[in-house]
């Protein structure tokens, strides 16, 4: 049987509660001991079925795997630029390098073949 965790005494003033917590901290427990106490006091909930529109705030009872990629192609998730280090290695504020735009891919667009 799990050890019961006492309810907080709400009649104590906040400074008294803080002093109590401070005293409890001095009798330190290891992380493993604390984890064991917590795990003894809780149980997993039973799994339920819920429609997607009612599942906000719930967690999955098991992993879900996609059967295919979505979108079904490599895509650019963000706007940005790519360049090779060798192409910009000699660039400086006094001698900037102008790079040609080879390909333009909008965010979410397909990579060119």
Secondary structure, DSSP 8 states (H G I E B T S, - for coil): ---------TTS-HHHHHHHHHHHHHS---HHHHHHHHHHH----------GGG-TT---SS----SS-SSSS-B--S------HHHHTT--SSS-----------TT-B---
